[in-house]
Amino acid sequence: MRIFIFITWIIVCIQPVVFAQRKKSPNTTNLKQQVSKDIDGKYEVYKKTALQIWDFAEVGYKETKSSALHQQTLTENEFSVEAGVAGIPTAFVATYGSGKPVIGILAEYDALPGLSQEATPEKKPIAGKDAGHACGHHLFGTASVAAGIEIKKLIEQKKLNGTIKVFGTPAEEGGSGKVFMVREGLFNNVDIVLHWHPGSENKVTMTSALANSSAKFRFRGVSAHASSAPEKGRSSLDAVEAMNYMVNMMREHMPQEARIHYVITNGGRAPNVIPDFAEVYYYVRHPDKAIVKQLFDRVVKAANGAAQGTETTMEYEIIGGTHDLLLNKTLAQQMQKNLEQVGGVQYTSQEVDFGKKVQGSLDFPAPAIETASKITPLKTEQDAGGGSTDVGDVSYTVPTVGLYAATWVPGVPAHSWQAVACGGTDIGIKGMIVAAKTIALTAIDLYTDQKLIDVATDEFRKSKGDYQYKALLGDRKPALNYRD
């Protein structure tokens, strides 16, 4: 009898606690519906922000107005914003909430030089402008800020517990902005990082990126009259050309997965003046960061040989360096569920007409324009990919997951005038909204399911193994003028 009474007493005592825990457990379905509705309700607000930044079109480390606009939006929504982090004037970290878990969202906003374009389906640069958002970072940053604000509101309403951080990350295009932020330790206390990227389809990222090292090689020679006194000159341009020739010959003797590209950024000013200064800008890429280091050393040897052969001097400046992307299948599978719930992009008849005209400007067949309304199935196996991103360095510090959203019509490549054109219309904005919703919904899952974070973290540790992260760009400071 005493045992029965004791058990009954335990049940009576525990029952209210169980009910309280159940009551505190949020209904994620309702939260997700609320967030999706709120983001849709602010379509015009976020469209205005994105198009302002599209119009600013500021290149890496020069995104003063773009960064300030995002910071202002976050401050108005009660985030605590720390600006100028990691020695970068346009980088920031915006924080709301306290305690665990800490979820980070990446926001980019740099444009690309030489890709000015009006929001028209025909190639038409904007008079007086050079840069354009050919990689859609005006959409990237805006969607990330929108998702962060939605999570902040849920924390404020005590429907979620924890901390949300929006990382303003400049100069992704070659400037390796996130690498300096990682090196500064800004991601050290973050549990999971979410990100996305504009694209031509809707899919969760299960494709890695190429590790990358970049540098500017500068040669100095002796000026002379190219016709009356050529023997007195030592051409720095000859040195650049000799270096390029040797590197091009090297292509036969390097792994087939490697990519090396360059552009001569200064080759002299007049044909009749032997140039005493010339500069060439190099990228070296490979899926394996160790092989990138080896290849880069060989490129440096070619530069030294060119200088010796032309009797010039050479120095080089590391500009950027990024890791490959460490993928997380646990997080990818969860994000895939949310992307499928959100759905793809639905175009109006006018947008279809615009899109088909854009596709008609391509010199290769484009997928059906209806592809933008579909969700690409999640890959079961990863591949190396073809581009590079400083998100890779973040992924070696904290479990990271991302997606692509259709912000330009199917078939359009990034870094093209067609991508700029689409990004300046509702075609781009609609894809941006898909991304904002998917990130916010995935964040809700993380805040309400500690086991999901634990499993993802365990996978991250196993994937990373005993590798000790070290930035490929060494201890250099941010190359704030690399676009000059």
Buried (B, 14 or more C-beta within 10 A) or exposed (E): EEEEEEEEEEEEEEEEEEEEEEEEEBEBEEBBEBBBEBBEEBBEEBBEBBBBBBBBBBBBBBBEBBBBBBBEBBEEBEBEBBBEBBEBBBBBBBBBBEEBBBBBBBBBBBBBBEBBBBBBBEEEBBEEBBBBBBBBBBBBBBBBBBBBBBBBBBBEEEBBBBBBBBBBBBBBBBBBBBBBBBBBEBBEEBBBBBBBBBBBBBBBBBBBBBBBBBBBBBBBBBBBEBEEEEEEBBBBBBBBBBBBEBBEEBEEEBEEEBBBEBEBBBBBEEEEBBBBBBBBBBBBBBBBBEBBBBBBEBBBBBBBBBBEEBEBBBEBBBBBBBBBBBBBBBBBBBBBBBBBBBBBBEBEEEBBEBBEBBBEBBEEEBBEBEBBBBBBEBBEEBEBBEBBBBBBBBBBBBBBBBBBBBBBBBBBEBBBBBBBBBBBBBBBBBBBBBBBBBBBBBBBBBBBBEEBBEBBBEBBEEBBEEEEEEBBBEEBEBBBEBBE
